[in-house]
């Protein structure tokens, strides 16, 4: 396996859209949401270990989750877990880990993965990511995997390409024209029908030198601080401590808005391997198997009577008896029981914010 290949798994998010199952102290990436015996983080690690040497897989997470990462992936060495002192968005996380990887290998080609995604065709996925890593080894481009839309989905970002002329023979690579974040339904329908737009998967591929040069151009103050730390502190533990101290001073910025939308060397690589972002209850409902009445019962015990299109998630050892209800979320997790209509992501956010304001962090 190519020793210049690296993978960064982003595993520091809270997953608040899947509250109350996903909690600040135990977010969704550490749950076995798909009922397969492996958590989302473990499945992601398994997937990328087919592409990248296992010793080159790095987990980027918040300090609060370092022990959870070690528990779920005990095979990782200490140097394979980078933790942050605060939640500052994906751009600072990626900048830090890029500097870390450059210290290990100045020829590294990196795929940045999210820890909460579903892939149906693993073999085609492995081939696609491999082609992407080969592409960035030869070209100074920032690549993002784009998924051909199958419906006018409003929960995903969209990427428009300039034309349908690929710049490579080893896969479909197109110059990016625009990014659009979570459009209204009518725009999503137009985007899908045009054939020029792809869903933004949040999977990035680039050479370490390319991404650091781009970050230095677009986020110079943050990169100057990081470059100083890595230049002046050759000891790994000292560098970690110093980055931990200064991390809160970094901008709270996403990689898409701070870098990808502003850079002029961004390309989409088309992925057709069956993909979903497991970010909301609606997405989870669409992903999981259903009974004959359209109910999703998430490895729970439930007796359903004249009830349709519901999601049931209970702790082990509990039984739900559900009669004459349709389209509900019934989630019992820790100290929170939530019963509400499914299909409105904004409601979950409102419930979470209200619980924080009225009840404090004990329910978050």
QUISULQUI-V992944 format. One record per pair of residues at least 12 apart in sequence whose C-alpha atoms are under 7 Angstrom apart, sorted by sequence separation. I is the first residue (numbers start at 0). GAP is how many residues later the second one is. D is the distance in Angstrom with one decimal. If there is no record, write none. Layout:
i=[I,I]
gap=[GAP,GAP]
d=[D,D]
This chain:
i=[14,28,327,328,13,14,160,161,294,299,327,328,160,161,293,294,295,296,297,299,326,327,160,161,292,293,294,295,296,297,306,326,159,160,292,294,295,296,299,306,309,65,158,159,300,301,302,303,304,305,306,307,308,309,310,311,312,313,314,10,159,300,301,302,303,304,305,306,307,308,309,310,311,312,313,314,158,159,300,301,302,303,304,306,307,309,310,311,312,313,62,158,58,59,60,61,62,157,158,57,58,59,60,61,62,157,56,57,58,59,60,61,109,156,157,61,108,156,155,156,155,284,108,154,335,108,153,221,334,153,41,153,41,153,59,151,153,152,160,151,159,160,151,159,158,159,130,157,158,130,151,157,158,150,157,158,217,156,157,148,155,156,155,214,6,5,4,10,11,6,7,8,9,10,11,148,2,5,6,7,8,9,10,11,147,148,0,5,6,7,8,9,146,147,0,7,145,146,145,146,145,146,144,145,144,143,144,143,144,143,281,142,143,281,142,141,142,141,140,140,141,135,136,139,43,135,132,131,40,39,40,50,39,49,50,178,28,28,113,113,112,175,111,112,174,175,111,174,175,110,111,173,174,110,172,173,109,110,172,173,109,172,108,109,171,172,108,109,171,107,108,107,106,5,105,3,4,5,6,7,8,9,10,3,4,5,6,7,8,9,10,3,4,5,6,7,8,9,8,101,97,97,145,141,142,143,144,145,146,140,141,142,143,144,145,146,147,140,141,142,143,144,145,146,140,142,144,127,124,123,120,119,120,118,119,118,119,118,117,118,91,117,84,116,117,83,116,117,85,115,116,84,85,90,115,83,84,87,88,89,90,87,88,89,90,87,88,89,33,17,16,17,16,17,14,34,20,19,19,16,16,16,23,22]
gap=[12,12,12,12,13,13,13,13,13,13,13,13,14,14,14,14,14,14,14,14,14,14,15,15,15,15,15,15,15,15,15,15,16,16,16,16,16,16,16,16,16,17,17,17,17,17,17,17,17,17,17,17,17,17,17,17,17,17,17,18,18,18,18,18,18,18,18,18,18,18,18,18,18,18,18,18,19,19,19,19,19,19,19,19,19,19,19,19,19,19,20,20,21,21,21,21,21,21,21,22,22,22,22,22,22,22,23,23,23,23,23,23,23,23,23,24,24,24,25,25,26,26,27,27,27,28,28,28,28,29,30,30,31,31,33,33,34,35,35,36,36,36,37,37,38,38,39,39,39,40,40,40,40,41,41,41,41,42,42,43,43,43,44,44,45,46,47,48,48,49,49,49,49,49,49,49,50,50,50,50,50,50,50,50,50,50,51,51,51,51,51,51,51,51,52,52,52,52,53,53,54,54,55,55,56,58,58,59,59,60,60,61,61,61,62,63,63,64,65,69,69,70,70,70,71,71,72,73,74,75,75,75,76,76,79,82,86,87,88,89,90,90,91,91,91,91,92,92,92,93,93,93,93,94,94,94,95,95,95,95,96,96,97,97,97,97,98,98,98,99,99,100,101,102,102,103,103,103,103,103,103,103,103,104,104,104,104,104,104,104,104,105,105,105,105,105,105,105,106,106,110,114,122,123,123,123,123,123,123,124,124,124,124,124,124,124,124,125,125,125,125,125,125,125,126,126,126,143,148,149,152,153,153,154,154,155,155,156,157,157,158,158,159,159,159,160,160,160,161,161,161,162,162,162,162,163,163,163,163,163,163,164,164,164,164,165,165,165,254,261,262,262,263,263,264,264,312,313,316,328,331,332,340,341]
d=[5.7,5.2,5.5,5.9,5.1,5.7,6.0,5.8,5.7,6.1,4.4,5.4,5.6,5.9,5.6,4.6,6.1,5.9,6.0,5.5,5.9,5.2,4.5,5.1,5.0,4.4,4.7,4.7,4.8,5.1,7.0,5.9,6.1,4.9,6.5,5.9,6.2,6.3,6.7,5.8,6.0,6.7,7.0,5.4,6.6,5.4,6.3,6.2,6.1,5.9,5.0,6.8,5.7,4.7,6.3,6.4,6.3,6.0,6.6,6.8,5.1,4.9,4.5,4.9,5.0,4.6,5.0,4.9,4.7,4.8,4.8,4.9,5.0,4.8,4.9,6.4,5.8,6.3,6.4,5.8,6.2,6.1,6.4,5.4,6.4,6.0,6.1,6.0,6.2,6.6,4.9,4.6,6.2,6.2,6.4,5.0,5.5,5.9,6.3,4.5,4.9,5.0,4.9,4.7,5.8,5.1,6.6,5.8,6.2,5.9,6.3,6.3,7.0,5.7,6.3,6.6,6.0,4.2,7.0,4.7,5.2,6.9,6.9,5.4,6.7,6.2,5.2,6.0,6.6,5.6,6.9,6.1,7.0,5.9,6.9,6.4,6.3,6.3,5.7,4.7,5.4,6.4,4.6,4.3,5.3,6.5,6.3,6.1,5.2,6.7,6.1,5.4,6.2,7.0,4.6,6.2,6.6,5.8,5.4,5.9,6.2,5.2,6.6,6.9,6.6,5.8,5.5,6.6,6.6,6.4,6.0,6.2,6.2,5.9,3.9,6.0,6.7,5.0,4.8,4.8,4.9,5.1,4.9,4.9,4.9,6.1,6.9,5.9,6.2,5.8,6.1,6.4,5.1,6.3,6.3,6.8,5.1,4.8,5.3,6.7,5.3,6.6,6.9,5.8,5.8,6.8,5.5,5.7,6.5,4.5,7.0,5.7,6.2,6.0,5.0,6.4,6.1,5.2,6.5,6.8,7.0,5.3,6.1,5.7,5.8,5.7,6.4,6.5,5.1,6.1,7.0,6.2,5.6,7.0,6.7,6.5,5.9,5.8,6.9,6.7,5.1,5.8,5.7,6.9,6.4,5.2,5.0,4.5,6.2,5.6,6.3,5.3,6.3,4.4,6.2,5.1,5.6,6.7,5.5,6.6,5.4,4.5,5.8,6.0,5.5,6.7,4.3,6.7,5.5,6.0,6.0,5.6,6.9,6.5,6.9,6.2,5.9,6.0,5.5,6.3,6.0,6.1,6.9,4.7,5.1,4.7,4.9,4.7,4.8,5.1,5.5,5.9,6.0,6.4,5.8,6.0,5.8,5.9,6.1,6.3,6.1,6.8,5.7,6.0,5.8,6.4,5.7,5.8,5.9,5.2,4.7,4.8,5.1,4.9,4.9,5.2,6.9,5.9,6.1,5.6,6.1,5.8,5.9,6.3,6.8,6.5,6.1,6.6,5.5,5.6,4.9,6.3,6.0,6.6,4.9,5.5,6.5,4.8,5.5,6.9,6.6,5.1,5.4,5.8,6.3,6.1,4.6,6.8,7.0,6.4,5.5,6.3,6.1,5.6,5.6,6.9,7.0,6.6,5.2,6.5,5.0,4.3,5.0,4.8,4.3,6.5,5.1,5.4,6.8,6.8,6.5,5.4,5.3,5.9,6.9,6.4,5.3,6.0,6.5,7.0,6.4,6.5,6.0,5.8]
